[in-house]
């Protein structure tokens, strides 16, 4: 079993994406204090969405590679057991 897993909230990618999402929310809320500038709302929303999607995609990729490595290790163990018989 692979044990080099990092919890999501402990990874640097989590914190970078969290900062990006918070910055996006802050940019989107600046529109209210700046008056009629709707571009800030759009940019802030896009920034938050991109950060969230990129984090989800990167974690899915990491989990898939870990699952693949665990499957290969499991097959290797099963083959070793079958050769011992």
N, C-alpha and C positions, 0 to 999 in steps of 0.2 A: 504494500500500500504506500502511496506517495504521501509524505507528510510535510512537504514544503508549501503548504497552502497558506496564504495570507488572508485573514478575515477582511471582508470588503471595507470596513470602516478604518482599518489600519493601513491600507494601501495608499501610496502617494497619488495614484490616479483618482481615488475617491475624493481626496481633499482638493485636488486641482479642479475636478469637475464640480464639487460643491461650491468652491469659490466662484467658478464660472457661472453656475446657476444663480447664486446669490447676487453676483454682479449684474446678471441679466434682469433679475427681478428689480434690483435697484434702478437700473437704467430705465426699465419700463415704467416704474413709478415716478421717475423724474418728469415724465410727460405732464403729470398733473400739476406740478409746481412750475413748470416752464410755460404753461399756457397751451397754445394750439399746435405744438410740435408733435405730430403723431408718429414721426419716424422713430423717435426714441422708444415708443411702445413697441413698434414692430421689431426694431433691432434687439431690444431687451428680450422679447418673446422668442425670437430666433436663437439668440445666444443661449438662453435657458434650454430650449428644445434640443439644440445641437449638443450641448454638454451632457444632458441626460441621456440622449440616444447613444452618444459615443461611449459613455460609461457602461451602459447596458450591453453594448456590442463587445466592448473589451472584456468585460467579466464573462460573457457567454463564450468568447473565444478561449479564455483561460480555463474555464470549467470544462469545455470540450476537449482541450488538449490534455488536461489532467485525467479525464474519464478515458480518453484513448490510451494514455500511458498505463493506467490501471488495468485496462482490458488486455493490453499486450502482456503485462506482467502476469495476469491471471492465466492467460493462454500458455505462457511459458511454464508456469507451475504445473498446469494440467498435463502438458507434454512431458515434463520431467517425471511426473508420477506414472504416466502410461509407459514410459520407457523403463522404469524400474520394475514393472510387473513382469 
